[in-house]
């Protein structure tokens, strides 16, 4: 599998950790999707922004639905690639 960018330091908010644990998901599975270019459920404009960010170094954003209740986790990799954060949308 090809990784498209470095993640830097990976951190997660308590809300994101709780949601993943309550749904028996591993953080690594979402990070693998994120870093390999599967950015989840994004609109066309956000997908284009991510493709552009791979070239120009802007931040990279993913959004994944976690369960049937459509709970979401966002993953954001900073533009300098120093850090990647997993968080809930309401924690942004």
Secondary structure as GFF3:
##gff-version 3
##sequence-region A 1 92
A	DSSP	beta_strand	9	12	.	.	.	ID=ss1
A	DSSP	alpha_helix	14	22	.	.	.	ID=ss2
A	DSSP	alpha_helix	27	35	.	.	.	ID=ss3
A	DSSP	alpha_helix	44	56	.	.	.	ID=ss4
A	DSSP	beta_strand	60	65	.	.	.	ID=ss5
A	DSSP	beta_strand	72	77	.	.	.	ID=ss6
A	DSSP	beta_strand	83	87	.	.	.	ID=ss7
A	DSSP	three_ten_helix	89	91	.	.	.	ID=ss8
###
